[in-house]
Amino acid sequence: MQTATIPAADYNALKELKTFENKQQINETVRAFLYQHKHELTPTAVNLLKIISRFALKIPGVCWTKIGTLADLAGKTSRTIHRALNQLEELGIIERRKTIRRNGGYGHPVIIILPQDVTPDVISDLSHREKETKTDVSTDEQPKNEPETKISKTKSLRVNKNNNDKRIDDIPLDESFVNKNIPREFVDQAKIGFDALEIENLWKRVEIASRKTNYFLMNETEVAIEALKETIKAYKRRRIRKTLGGYFYKTTVAIMKENIEEYECEMAAEKRRQAVKEGKVPSLLTFNWLEADLT
């Protein structure tokens, strides 16, 4: 791990760590790296790199998701995640930076995806392989639609005015129906107990909470997953008095406000330390109390 440190939750400092301009550059880099080094990685490391890349979009290339969250998403222990991160760092695809909390202790590390030398021949080979994958099934082998299997557009798809067609009611709304704009990591956590419509409603509450708190410190997905877990635990303990959705929203807002407050405190402490270092504000340890005029 790199020895250089940055203040925890310092968004401006995180922006300076940006290594890419957009999502496409990140995807091309990760794909090219896996094309060249996948045989050297464990399956956990491969999956972890993909998860990190999905959390490194707000500031392209920078992921500040907690190790515990990465472990939950990968279905592994924190120790296994640390081993996978070591493997990825040794191969040069990521770099980790320590963060310092306002009390002087270390926070969770920031993970930075590093640009790779994506040569034209690698890109060409990747494109060629993708083209082969799409065309490896001969058109002669593709099943032909028989006339009797065609759906009548005039009757079979006509829904009555009361929306009580039992055939449609019987269709289970699993996670495949969820809007693609909702982060996959959140869907994977929520799909166990909620259907597609419920998951979309939960995510709408996350977006409302983000606007209400002007949240900008970290990926909302991590907050949403934490709030969802707290909500489920509260439900199991029979502590939700009104609606589950309302409890989830209030929990999301509370976590966001707590993160913002922690960030502001750490920024204030960092400014204080910097001012003392520059001699603009006297330190309590070096201040000459004997000669000071305290009247």
C-alpha positions as CSV (number, residue, x, y, z in Angstrom):
1,M,0.0,0.0,0.0
2,Q,1.2,3.5,-0.8
3,T,2.6,5.6,2.1
4,A,1.1,8.8,0.8
5,T,-2.0,9.7,2.8
6,I,-5.0,12.0,2.3
7,P,-7.6,13.4,4.7
8,A,-10.6,11.0,5.0
9,A,-13.8,12.1,3.2
10,D,-12.0,15.1,1.6
11,Y,-13.8,15.3,-1.7
12,N,-11.5,17.9,-3.2
13,A,-8.5,15.7,-2.4
14,L,-10.2,12.7,-4.0
15,K,-10.9,14.7,-7.2
16,E,-7.1,15.2,-7.5
17,L,-6.6,11.5,-7.7
18,K,-8.8,11.1,-10.8
19,T,-7.1,8.9,-13.4
20,F,-9.7,8.7,-16.2
21,E,-12.0,11.1,-17.9
22,N,-15.1,8.9,-18.3
23,K,-16.6,5.4,-17.8
24,Q,-15.6,4.2,-21.3
25,Q,-11.9,4.7,-20.5
26,I,-12.3,2.7,-17.3
27,N,-14.1,-0.1,-19.0
28,E,-11.5,-0.3,-21.8
29,T,-8.6,-0.4,-19.3
30,V,-10.2,-3.1,-17.1
31,R,-11.1,-5.2,-20.2
32,A,-7.6,-4.9,-21.6
33,F,-6.0,-5.7,-18.3
34,L,-8.1,-8.8,-17.8
35,Y,-7.4,-9.9,-21.3
36,Q,-3.7,-9.9,-20.6
37,H,-3.6,-11.0,-16.9
38,K,-6.8,-12.9,-16.1
39,H,-4.9,-16.2,-16.0
40,E,-2.7,-14.7,-13.2
41,L,-5.7,-13.7,-11.0
42,T,-8.0,-15.6,-8.7
43,P,-11.7,-15.5,-9.5
44,T,-12.2,-13.3,-6.4
45,A,-9.7,-10.8,-7.7
46,V,-11.3,-10.7,-11.2
47,N,-14.8,-10.2,-9.6
48,L,-13.4,-7.6,-7.2
49,L,-11.8,-5.5,-10.0
50,K,-15.2,-5.4,-11.8
51,I,-16.9,-4.3,-8.6
52,I,-14.3,-1.6,-7.9
53,S,-14.7,-0.3,-11.5
54,R,-18.4,0.1,-11.0
55,F,-17.8,2.2,-7.8
56,A,-15.1,4.3,-9.4
57,L,-17.4,6.4,-11.7
58,K,-18.3,9.5,-9.7
59,I,-14.6,10.5,-9.7
60,P,-13.4,8.4,-12.7
61,G,-10.9,5.9,-11.5
62,V,-11.3,6.5,-7.7
63,C,-13.2,4.1,-5.4
64,W,-13.6,4.9,-1.7
65,T,-16.0,2.1,-0.9
66,K,-15.3,0.4,2.5
67,I,-13.6,-3.0,2.6
68,G,-16.6,-4.4,4.4
69,T,-18.9,-3.3,1.7
70,L,-16.7,-4.8,-1.0
71,A,-16.6,-8.0,1.0
72,D,-20.4,-8.2,1.2
73,L,-20.8,-7.5,-2.5
74,A,-18.2,-10.1,-3.5
75,G,-19.6,-12.6,-0.9
76,K,-16.1,-13.0,0.7
77,T,-14.4,-12.2,4.0
78,S,-12.5,-9.0,4.5
79,R,-9.3,-11.0,4.7
80,T,-9.9,-12.5,1.3
81,I,-10.7,-9.0,-0.1
82,H,-7.3,-7.8,1.2
83,R,-5.5,-10.7,-0.4
84,A,-7.3,-10.0,-3.7
85,L,-6.4,-6.2,-3.5
86,N,-2.7,-7.2,-2.9
87,Q,-2.8,-9.3,-6.0
88,L,-4.3,-6.5,-8.1
89,E,-1.8,-4.0,-6.7
90,E,1.1,-6.2,-7.4
91,L,0.0,-6.5,-11.1
92,G,-0.2,-2.7,-11.3
93,I,-3.9,-2.2,-12.1
94,I,-4.7,-0.5,-8.8
95,E,-3.1,1.6,-6.1
96,R,-4.2,2.1,-2.5
97,R,-3.9,5.3,-0.6
98,K,-4.3,5.6,3.2
99,T,-6.7,8.1,4.7
100,I,-6.3,9.9,8.0
101,R,-9.3,10.7,10.2
102,R,-9.6,13.9,12.2
103,N,-8.6,12.1,15.4
104,G,-5.4,11.0,13.9
105,G,-6.4,7.4,13.2
106,Y,-6.4,5.8,9.7
107,G,-9.7,5.5,7.7
108,H,-10.5,3.0,5.1
109,P,-8.1,3.1,2.0
110,V,-9.0,4.8,-1.3
111,I,-8.5,2.5,-4.3
112,I,-7.3,4.0,-7.5
113,I,-7.6,2.3,-10.9
114,L,-4.4,3.0,-12.8
115,P,-4.3,3.6,-16.6
116,Q,-2.6,0.8,-18.6
117,D,-0.8,0.6,-21.9
118,V,-3.8,-0.4,-24.1
119,T,-2.0,-1.1,-27.4
120,P,-3.9,-1.0,-30.7
121,D,-3.3,-4.8,-31.2
122,V,-5.0,-5.6,-27.9
123,I,-8.0,-3.5,-28.8
124,S,-8.1,-5.1,-32.2
125,D,-7.9,-8.6,-30.7
126,L,-10.7,-7.7,-28.2
127,S,-13.0,-6.4,-30.9
128,H,-12.3,-9.5,-33.1
129,R,-13.1,-11.8,-30.2
130,E,-16.4,-10.0,-29.5
131,K,-17.3,-10.1,-33.1
132,E,-16.7,-13.9,-33.1
133,T,-18.8,-14.3,-30.0
134,K,-21.8,-12.6,-31.7
135,T,-21.5,-14.6,-34.9
136,D,-20.5,-18.0,-33.7
137,V,-24.0,-19.3,-34.1
138,S,-24.8,-19.9,-37.8
139,T,-27.9,-18.3,-39.2
140,D,-28.8,-21.7,-40.6
141,E,-29.0,-23.0,-37.0
142,Q,-31.2,-20.2,-35.7
143,P,-34.8,-21.4,-34.9
144,K,-37.5,-20.3,-37.3
145,N,-40.7,-18.9,-36.0
146,E,-43.6,-21.1,-37.0
147,P,-46.8,-19.3,-38.0
148,E,-48.8,-21.0,-35.3
149,T,-46.5,-19.6,-32.6
150,K,-47.0,-16.0,-33.5
151,I,-48.9,-13.8,-31.1
152,S,-51.9,-12.1,-32.4
153,K,-51.4,-8.3,-32.0
154,T,-55.1,-7.7,-32.1
155,K,-56.3,-9.9,-29.3
156,S,-53.5,-11.6,-27.2
157,L,-51.8,-8.3,-26.3
158,R,-55.0,-6.3,-25.7
159,V,-55.3,-5.5,-22.0
160,N,-58.7,-4.6,-20.7
161,K,-59.5,-1.3,-19.1
162,N,-59.4,-2.6,-15.5
163,N,-55.9,-4.0,-15.8
164,N,-57.0,-7.3,-14.3
165,D,-55.6,-9.7,-16.9
166,K,-54.6,-12.8,-14.9
167,R,-51.9,-13.8,-17.4
168,I,-50.0,-10.5,-16.7
169,D,-50.7,-10.6,-13.0
170,D,-49.0,-14.0,-12.8
171,I,-45.8,-12.7,-14.3
172,P,-43.2,-12.4,-11.4
173,L,-41.5,-9.1,-11.3
174,D,-38.0,-10.3,-10.4
175,E,-34.8,-8.3,-10.6
176,S,-34.6,-8.6,-14.4
177,F,-37.5,-6.0,-14.5
178,V,-35.6,-3.4,-12.5
179,N,-34.6,-0.2,-14.3
180,K,-31.1,-0.5,-15.6
181,N,-30.1,2.9,-14.2
182,I,-30.3,1.5,-10.7
183,P,-26.9,0.3,-9.5
184,R,-26.5,-3.5,-9.8
185,E,-25.0,-3.7,-6.4
186,F,-28.1,-2.3,-4.7
187,V,-30.4,-4.6,-6.8
188,D,-28.4,-7.6,-5.7
189,Q,-28.9,-6.7,-2.1
190,A,-32.5,-5.8,-2.4
191,K,-33.8,-8.6,-4.7
192,I,-33.8,-11.2,-1.9
193,G,-36.9,-9.5,-0.2
194,F,-38.3,-7.1,-2.8
195,D,-39.7,-7.3,-6.3
196,A,-38.7,-4.9,-9.1
197,L,-41.3,-2.2,-8.4
198,E,-40.4,-2.2,-4.7
199,I,-36.7,-1.9,-5.5
200,E,-37.3,1.0,-7.9
201,N,-39.4,2.8,-5.2
202,L,-36.6,2.3,-2.6
203,W,-34.0,3.8,-5.0
204,K,-36.3,6.8,-5.7
205,R,-36.1,7.4,-1.9
206,V,-32.3,7.3,-2.1
207,E,-32.4,9.9,-4.9
208,I,-34.8,12.2,-2.9
209,A,-32.6,11.8,0.2
210,S,-29.5,12.7,-1.9
211,R,-31.2,15.9,-3.2
212,K,-32.5,16.8,0.3
213,T,-29.0,16.6,1.9
214,N,-27.0,17.9,-1.1
215,Y,-25.0,14.7,-0.7
216,F,-21.7,14.6,-2.7
217,L,-19.2,12.8,-0.6
218,M,-19.4,9.2,-1.8
219,N,-21.2,6.9,-4.0
220,E,-24.9,6.8,-2.9
221,T,-25.0,3.0,-3.6
222,E,-22.9,2.3,-0.5
223,V,-25.1,4.5,1.7
224,A,-28.3,2.9,0.2
225,I,-27.0,-0.7,0.9
226,E,-26.1,0.3,4.5
227,A,-29.5,1.9,5.0
228,L,-31.3,-1.2,3.6
229,K,-29.5,-3.5,5.9
230,E,-30.3,-1.3,8.9
231,T,-34.0,-1.2,7.8
232,I,-34.2,-5.0,7.4
233,K,-32.7,-5.4,10.9
234,A,-35.1,-2.9,12.4
235,Y,-38.0,-4.8,10.7
236,K,-36.8,-8.1,12.1
237,R,-36.7,-6.6,15.6
238,R,-40.2,-5.2,15.1
239,R,-39.0,-1.6,15.6
240,I,-40.7,-0.1,12.5
241,R,-43.9,1.6,13.6
242,K,-45.1,3.0,10.3
243,T,-43.9,2.0,6.8
244,L,-40.7,0.1,5.8
245,G,-40.2,2.6,3.0
246,G,-40.4,5.6,5.3
247,Y,-38.0,4.0,7.7
248,F,-35.5,3.3,4.9
249,Y,-35.8,6.9,3.7
250,K,-35.1,8.4,7.2
251,T,-32.2,6.0,7.7
252,T,-30.7,7.0,4.4
253,V,-31.0,10.7,5.2
254,A,-29.4,10.1,8.7
255,I,-26.4,8.3,7.2
256,M,-25.9,11.0,4.6
257,K,-26.1,13.8,7.2
258,E,-23.7,11.9,9.4
259,N,-21.2,11.5,6.6
260,I,-21.4,15.2,5.7
261,E,-20.9,16.2,9.3
262,E,-17.9,13.9,9.6
263,Y,-16.5,15.4,6.4
264,E,-17.0,19.0,7.6
265,C,-15.3,18.2,11.0
266,E,-12.4,16.6,9.3
267,M,-12.0,19.5,6.9
268,A,-12.1,22.0,9.8
269,A,-9.5,20.0,11.7
270,E,-7.3,19.7,8.6
271,K,-7.5,23.5,8.1
272,R,-6.5,24.0,11.7
273,R,-3.5,21.7,11.4
274,Q,-2.5,23.5,8.2
275,A,-2.8,26.9,9.9
276,V,-0.7,25.8,12.8
277,K,1.9,24.4,10.5
278,E,2.1,27.7,8.6
279,G,2.3,29.6,11.8
280,K,-1.0,31.5,11.3
281,V,-2.5,30.0,14.4
282,P,-0.5,29.2,17.6
283,S,-0.5,25.6,18.7
284,L,-1.7,24.9,22.3
285,L,1.5,22.9,22.8
286,T,3.9,25.6,21.7
287,F,2.0,28.7,22.9
288,N,4.0,30.7,25.4
289,W,1.5,30.9,28.3
290,L,4.0,32.6,30.7
291,E,4.5,35.7,28.5
292,A,1.1,35.9,27.0
293,D,-1.1,38.8,27.8
294,L,-4.3,37.2,28.9
295,T,-6.0,40.3,30.2
